[in-house]
């Protein structure tokens, strides 16, 4: 079951348009999505989430206080960071570790074949 979830999540994260406008931040498949990358992503997508929340608050109340404005951005960044960390980044990093391990094993096997000559 976890294999299917991982495959699904990694299929989603491999789609280029899902990374727009920060495609340049996407690491290679064998590299981890670390906290620095997640922080940068959170500044973009968490801000978009905050703007959405602020729009909903404004449409409902007709005004936004400065405290609400600041809180919306802090919560947007925080929610995006934590949500990403426990969802797609987790599965991306599983695959990255597995790919690095496979590459090391292939390198060791290749080196042992070369040294046997």
Secondary structure as GFF3:
##gff-version 3
##sequence-region A 1 117
A	DSSP	alpha_helix	2	13	.	.	.	ID=ss1
A	DSSP	three_ten_helix	16	19	.	.	.	ID=ss2
A	DSSP	three_ten_helix	23	25	.	.	.	ID=ss3
A	DSSP	alpha_helix	35	41	.	.	.	ID=ss4
A	DSSP	pi_helix	42	46	.	.	.	ID=ss5
A	DSSP	alpha_helix	47	61	.	.	.	ID=ss6
A	DSSP	alpha_helix	66	85	.	.	.	ID=ss7
A	DSSP	alpha_helix	88	115	.	.	.	ID=ss8
###
